[in-house]
């Protein structure tokens, strides 16, 4: 697996069940700390759209 600079939200300091993100110039990678080998790759535009949708509550039940 390629070495990427993974970061997680400040609310997940212990690393259990946390989302992790690695940003490169060409892509944004997302994974769960529980399944670090399962990585989703998004374009920067897809990442911006996902973050906007989350902030707008589009995934709220």
Buried (B, 14 or more C-beta within 10 A) or exposed (E): EEEBEBEBEEEEEEEEEBEBBBBEEEBBBBBBBEEEEEBEEBEEEEBEEBEEEEEEEEEEE
